Amino acid sequence: MNAPLKVALLGCGTVGSAVLRLLDEQADDLTARIGRPVEVAGVAVRRPDRHPDVPAHLLTTDAHGLVTRDDVDLVVEVIGGIEPVRSLLLAAFEAGKSVVSANKALLADDGVELHAAAAKAGVDLYYEAAVAGAIPLLRPLRESLAGDQLRRVVGIVNGTTNYILSRMAETGHGFTEALAEATELGYAEADPTADVDGFDAAAKAAILASLAFHTPVTAADVYREGISAVTATDVARATEIGCTVKLLAICERVPGEGGESVAVRVHPAMIPTSHPLAAVGGAFNAVFVEAEAAGQLMFYGQGAGGEPTASAVLGDLVAVARNRVAGTAGPGVTGYAGLPARPIAETPTRYHVSLDVADKPGVLATVAQEFARHGVSIATVRQDGHGDAATLVIVTHSAPDAALSATVTALREMPAVRGVTSVLRVEGLS
């Protein structure tokens, strides 16, 4: 029997404990698939006393010592956060260890440096679990579609926000009530900021765009807007025009006069109920890919949770272990395109705007003139009167986001407009 491959596990929370259990339960199958047994060399945690189910001889608080041990072949990182993880992974690469990570925040911020360090050491950096949990997505982008040119990647990549918006649509509840339900059921953290304010989805969007467009994209390049301002009325208005509201991560390769650029954004949007993404309910994730030759592809499944995420971690572990046995490394990430990031102000989009206005002659014409003054064409208008007031619901044609934003700002200052009650982007996803 060949000597076992030794794995250092950093972190033993929900995902880490599931990884440990699956390594034990599937040991024979993993040995057959890899060609050598896999053994856990150690588990780095902050508080060993909180992990009574882990054999005491495996537990350590010295993560740096563990990842640089001579007998360790592979490092699996499921701690999360930036530091000390960044330093630990760089130390692992320098010591010649391949790494499997689920750390979306770190990869979105420092992916270029980490990939360069892995390439210099001739080892692997795999992170399928960092985006969309169990869904096989990143490796298809990096490998299966490497011969194609991707134009667009659009996805629902945060299960918490998708559950909240799904419940708002199903029950008519507002954001606060739906968030409370998500928290009670365990879909939302006690502090849901990273999810509901879009930080989680923005990190994932940066990773997706980097892989899809062979261009370094960081979380700082991603326009981000969360769902806390989405109201029950917004969701009802979407239904009226045959749409539903989803928090989308949108990555596009956009042509322009100065050449192509990459536009990456995360925000709630109305999408047609006829689109496959509209049917993605609950805490599930789905990503829609448009490629020149392959056409339209969709990846769907569980985007979070201990076992689904552990499944993705083990898939990567098998891949890097096979490479280790073969004495090679897998294909790296390329950033040769180096496309500039297009700011949201220059990104074409459509708006759905609801206004409370005075119900008197000339108001609609005045509002329409304001849109025209900023170069924004109106697609549809609906007016509902109630007493001396009326509600105008306007859907625009596509225009630069800056022009639409300026229009909304001007509308707020108009005497005839009593309030701009809702502003949501509209995505045709065609």
KOLTI-235894 format. One record per residue (C-alpha): y, z, x. Coordinates in steps of 0.001 Angstrom, whole numbers, padded with zeros to 6 digits, always signed. Each point is the difference from the previous one (the first is absolute). Example, Ala and Ser with C-alpha at 12.3 -4.5 7.8 and 13.67 -1.06 7.14 Angstrom:
// KOLTI-235894
-004500+007800+012300
+003440-000660+001370
***
This chain:
// KOLTI-235894
+000000+000000+000000
+003450-000899+001334
+002427+002817+000653
+002070+000865-003085
+003609-000999-000403
+002159+003113-000140
+002795+000225-002573
+003000+002323+000151
+001335+000792-003479
+003646+001018-000280
+000564+001796-003303
-002463+001353-002525
+001795+000013-003334
-001058-001939-003073
-000642-003233+001890
-001270+001547+003225
-002584+002154-001757
-001214-003054-001947
-000324-001925+003284
-002062+002825+001492
-002307+000145-003000
-000546-003781-000098
-000714-000100+003736
-002761+002533-000593
-001401-001508-003204
-000014-003574+001300
-000992+000728+003588
-003143-002150-000010
+001692-002973-001640
+002980+000221+002352
-002342+000053+002985
-001713-003144-001279
+003292-001777-000665
+001610+000904+003319
-003007-000051+002319
+000593+003539+001272
+000209+003384-001672
+003385+001508-000796
+000632+003680+000634
+003068+002161-000597
+001202+001385+003325
+002591+002307-001510
+002397+000585-002872
+003612+000888+000793
+001693+002216-002594
+002890+002461-000045
-001865+002852-001680
-003744+000078+000782
-000491+002954-002366
+000850-002264-002935
-003001-002265+000627
-003115+002163-000501
-002116-003058-000913
+000505-001577+003424
-002312+001219+002809
+002034+002413+002097
-000925-001661+003299
+001722-003221-001150
+003335+001564-000927
+002880+000060+002450
+003761+000434-000037
+000363-002023+003215
+000398-003494-001427
+001282-001476+003280
-002930+001387+001925
-002402-001401-002586
+001330-003582-000012
+000036-000192+003802
-003483+001425+000565
-002189-002223+002156
-002855-000017-002499
+002136-001128-002959
-000231-003703-000849
+001957-000299-003261
+002819+001934-001663
+000419+000253-003767
+003440+001255-001061
+000586+001281-003525
+002718+002578+000662
+003029-002020-001107
+003626+000284+001078
+001727-001238+003148
-000329+002727+002636
-002150+001271+001563
-002192-002875-001215
+001949-002714+001804
-000391+001774+003336
-003672+000695-000678
-000783-003647-000743
+001873-001209+003069
-001989+002489+002079
-003217-001268-001583
+000852-003600+000883
+000890+000961+003555
-003384+001702+000265
-001717-003189-001204
-000918+001106-003510
+000106-002253-003073
+001784+001464-003013
-000516-000097-003753
+002971+001324-001928
+001110+000482-003601
+003588+000755+001002
+002308-002380-001874
+003232+001787+000951
-000726-000130+003728
-001167-003617-000074
+003055-001057-002013
+002326+001648+002528
-001782-000492+003328
-002601-002695-000605
+001361-002306+002702
-000234+002654+002705
-003449+001140-001112
-001398-003535-000093
+001450-000703+003437
-001607+003149+001399
-003370-000887-001530
+000188-003556+001349
+000940+001236+003480
-003032+002313-000002
-002289-002703-001408
-001015+002131-002993
+000275-000241-003773
+002514+001359-002505
-001271-000365-003577
+001641+001501-003086
-001441-001465-003186
+000337+003384-001731
+003779+000059+000554
+000631-002403-002895
-001711-000074-003397
-002790+002477+000722
-003447-001517-000429
+001229-003554-000654
-000955-002392+002842
+003440-001477+000604
+001374+000322+003515
-002964-001553+001787
+000012-003033-002328
+003704-000433+000793
-000565+000455+003715
-003263-001944+000348
-001275-001897-003068
+003385-001645-000689
+000991-000412+003648
-000319-003783-000318
+002295-000226-003016
+003715+000496-000527
+000855+002744-002448
+003093-000417-002133
+000023+003138-002099
-001709+003382-000329
+000807+001990-003150
-001724+003207-000886
-000324+003260-001848
-000751+002231+002973
+000763+003484-001290
-002367+001495-002555
+002258+002904-001001
+002876-002180-001129
-002331-002465-001685
-001583+002822-001976
+003432+001292-001055
+001266-003418-001102
-003288-000756-001780
+000244+003242-001964
+003636-000691-000887
-001078-003354-001441
-002968+001469-001870
+001673+003093-001464
+003715-000779-000156
+000672+003099+002106
+002819+000170+002516
-000381+000303+003773
+000113+003803+000069
-002795+000420-002536
-002206-002614+001679
+000561+001563+003429
-000971+003427-001359
-003257-001468-001333
-000718-001733+003308
+000569+003266+001862
-002267+001952-002343
-002805-002530+000479
+000389-000043+003771
+001370-003540+000281
+003376+001275+001236
+000677+002472+002806
+001915+003226-000587
+002864-001788+001777
-000262-003587-001275
+003029-001310+001918
-001911-002317+002337
-001648-001681-002971
+002641-000118-002738
+002862-000873+002371
-001957-002874+001519
-000430+001252+003588
-003793-000306-000120
+000109-003531-001396
+002701-001048+002493
-002150+001030+002973
-002921-001976-001418
+002257-003011-000649
+001102+000019+003640
-003638-000068+001149
-000901-002796-002433
+002978-002143+001015
-000703+000482+003705
-003556-001235-000389
+000702-002749-002521
+002917-001603+001819
-000833+000742+003664
+003338+001753+000296
+000779+003594+000973
+001302+001719-003154
+000817+003702-000166
+000673+002270-002968
+003716-000229+000886
-000125-003740-000821
-001279+000673-003528
+002403+000352-002929
-001165+003017-001975
+000647+001164-003546
-002155+002484-001913
-000916+000455-003659
+001769+003249-000926
+002803-001930-001736
-002418-002023-002164
+000324+001116-003629
-002162-000275-003085
+002595-002467-001311
-000469-002186+003101
-003724-000117-000627
+000540-000793-003689
+002489-002777+000868
-002551-001506+002364
-002547-000103-002823
+002500-001809-002221
+000234-002903+002456
-003742-000158+000723
+000123+002016+003212
-001091+003321+001436
+001614+002156+002707
-001725+000482+003366
+001075+001336+003377
-000548-003030+002231
-000203-000504+003730
+001220-003574+000491
-000331-001772+003346
+001231-003595+000176
+000465-002671+002605
+003291-001541-001091
+001505-003337+001131
+003700-000206+000758
+002673-002106+001677
-000465+001830+003288
-003784-000112-000171
-002611+002224-001579
+000335+003744-000407
-002057+002833-001443
+001151+001884-003104
-001778+003297-000629
+000904+002299-002890
-001382+002766-002159
+001455+000594-003446
-000935+000238-003678
-000006-003339-001762
-000870-001577-003318
-002905-002415+000375
-001597-002263-002647
-002994+001526-001766
-001804-003289+000695
-000074+000709+003747
-003156+001663+001396
+002042+002841+001533
+001275+000985-003450
-003515+001024-001042
-000410+002430+002924
+000134+003395-001680
-000364+003658+000899
-000171+000958+003660
-001533-003300+001122
+001515-002323+002604
+000057-003786+000182
+001511-002514+002403
+000673-003655-000813
+000094-002429+002935
+001312-003571-000025
-001097-002259+002868
+000658-003649+000767
-003640-001101+000111
-001916+002841-001663
+002353+000153-002976
+000179+003209-002012
-002226+002974+000828
-000095+003488-001506
-001410+003226+001443
-000604+002865-002443
-001496+003487+000086
+000526+003695+000589
+003008+000513+002214
-000316+003697+000825
-002306+003003-000033
-002303+001579+002545
-003114-002125-000397
+001696-003401-000551
+002205+000537+003058
-002942+001292+002022
-001870-003190-000910
+002743-002056+001633
+000021+002301+003041
-003741-000412+000474
+000269-003752-000387
+002458-000055+002886
-002127+002431+001981
-003005-002317-000263
+002135-002957+001128
+001460+001732+003057
-003362+001585+000856
-001665-003425-000012
+002746-001261+002302
-000574+002982+002271
-003729-000710+000170
+000733-003661+000792
+002525+000981+002669
+002863-001816-001662
+002945+000550-002327
+000753-001620-003336
+002856-002408-000689
+003402+001561+000483
+003113-000280-002109
+002356-002859+000845
+003763+000180-000297
+000698-003451+001354
+002050-001182-003008
+002726+002592+000542
+001714-000863-003275
+003204+001900-000835
+000058+002387-002928
+002092-001242-002917
+002204+002737-001495
-000338+000751-003695
+003567-001220-000589
-001070-003547+000890
-003353+000109-001800
-000148-002021-003244
-001005+002016-003053
+000480+000247-003766
+001367+002923-001993
-000581+001478-003424
+003225+001825-000956
+000606+002131-003086
+003592+000816-000970
+001538+002214-002664
+003169-001797-001110
+002637+000133-002704
-001090-002066-003002
+003011-002264-000358
+000818-003694+000435
+000281-001366+003516
-002018+002665+001785
-002993-002243+000632
+002229-002769+001348
+001759+002460+002323
-003312+001308+001318
-001307-003532+000506
+003141-000890+001946
-000654+002894+002383
-003466-001322+000767
+001432-003491+000536
+002752+001345+002257
-002670+001280+002392
-002059-003183-000160
-002805+001501-002086
-001504-002173-002733
-001184+001649-003219
-003451-000975-001275
-000129+001918-003296
+002189+002364-002040
-000926+002246-002884
+002463+002138-001955
-000850+002916-002293
+002833+001606-001974
+000175+003619-001141
+003243+001186-001583
+003030-000755+002154
-002200-000467+003067
-002560-002558+001106
-002680-000393+002620
-000026-003145+002114
-003234-000847+001796
+000508-002706+002620
-002596-001666+002215
+001372-002051+002874
-001218-002973+001949
-000752+000511+003692
+002990+000774+002209
+000668+001870+003251
-000463+003707-000562
+003508+000692+001307
+001501-002182-002741
-001982+001788-002693
+000889+003412+001404
+003692-000922+000089
-000225-001214-003599
-001469+003307-001165
+002682+001936+001880
+002712-002059-001700
-001615+000464-003424
+000131+003770+000395
+003777-000229+000386
+000643-002202-003045
+001826+001779-002886
-002260-001643-002587
-003153+001242+001746
-000784+003586-000951
-002926+000211+002360
-002515-001948+002061
-003136+001688-001286
-002659-001896+001921
-000306-002321+002977
-003442-001259+001035
-001089-002958+002046
-002204-002639-001614
-002771-001683+001996
-001599-003174-001320
-002742+000174+002657
-000602-003708-000379
***
